């Protein structure tokens, strides 16, 4: 155990941190793009145009029903046969984005539909346009409702980035595999990779909780605290 923490870990940590930076970069880019695309897909699936709804419903079904690793392999290895060739990094971002957008679109659609219709009617009654109602009233509330689920998907995305190692992106898992190929210390290196993934996920979950608290109105936080206090008192 001493050798693991004070000899092996310091020796291989710099290389693993390079892969960690790549994993974080992939996650942030893919999450940002997925939020934008997922929101557009959610709005499109609620459109009054039937053809738009059909196309977007098909997109969601396809990318939710096919494993992510298969999607990445198709994008990286099959698209060049149709004249679309992407660097491994951007193929990974595209695959992660398309996959996560399909899931987030369902999250956003449910959040938008949970907003009371009376708020839309009230906005229309005072002369607000549909666009203004959507951007200033509906979407801010829907995004706050969707935030905890989005945070969970971001943590999953951090771990799903390990799959881009199959298309030669030097993220954390691939860096670990490369170290194992030269040292044959598979148990120790995979343990280091697992520790780093745990730290990334733990930190990400704490950040999501802080953001959620920042965006939650004070009166709701006070109600939650009172509710938790009452639950503990009842438990005693």
Residue pairs with C-beta under 8 A, 6 or more apart in sequence:
4 188
4 191
8 185
8 188
8 192
9 192
12 179
12 183
12 189
12 192
13 192
15 175
15 178
15 179
16 172
16 175
16 176
16 179
16 192
16 193
16 196
18 170
18 175
19 170
19 171
19 172
19 173
19 174
19 175
19 176
20 172
20 196
20 200
22 169
22 170
22 171
22 172
23 158
23 161
23 162
23 171
23 172
23 200
24 158
24 200
26 89
26 92
26 93
26 96
26 161
26 164
26 169
26 171
27 154
27 157
27 158
27 161
29 93
30 92
30 93
30 96
30 97
30 100
30 157
30 161
31 100
31 153
31 154
31 157
33 93
33 97
33 101
34 96
34 97
34 100
34 101
34 104
34 157
35 104
35 150
37 97
37 98
37 101
37 104
37 105
38 100
38 101
38 102
38 103
38 104
38 105
38 107
38 108
39 104
39 105
39 108
39 139
41 56
41 59
41 60
41 101
41 102
41 105
42 104
42 105
42 106
42 107
42 108
42 109
42 112
43 108
43 112
43 134
44 52
44 53
44 56
45 52
45 53
45 56
45 57
45 60
45 105
45 109
46 53
46 109
46 112
46 113
47 53
56 105
59 102
60 102
60 105
60 106
62 102
63 71
63 98
63 99
63 101
63 102
64 102
64 103
68 95
68 96
68 99
68 160
68 163
69 163
69 166
71 95
71 98
71 99
72 91
72 92
72 95
72 96
72 163
72 164
72 166
72 167
73 166
73 167
75 86
75 91
75 94
75 95
76 86
76 88
76 91
76 92
76 95
76 167
77 167
79 85
79 86
79 91
86 94
88 164
88 167
88 168
88 169
89 169
91 167
92 161
92 164
92 167
92 169
95 164
96 157
96 160
96 161
96 164
99 160
100 153
100 157
103 153
104 146
104 150
104 153
107 146
107 149
107 150
107 153
108 142
108 143
108 146
110 146
111 141
111 142
111 143
111 145
111 146
112 138
112 139
112 142
114 142
114 145
115 137
115 138
115 141
115 142
119 133
119 137
119 138
120 133
120 137
120 138
123 132
123 133
123 137
124 130
124 133
128 136
128 137
144 215
144 216
147 208
147 211
147 212
147 215
148 208
148 212
150 208
151 204
151 205
151 208
151 209
151 211
151 212
154 204
154 208
155 201
155 204
155 205
155 208
158 197
158 200
158 201
158 204
159 197
159 201
161 171
161 172
162 171
162 172
162 173
162 197
164 171
165 171
165 173
165 174
165 177
168 174
170 178
172 193
172 196
172 197
173 193
176 189
176 190
176 192
176 193
179 185
179 189
180 186
180 189
180 190
183 189
213 221
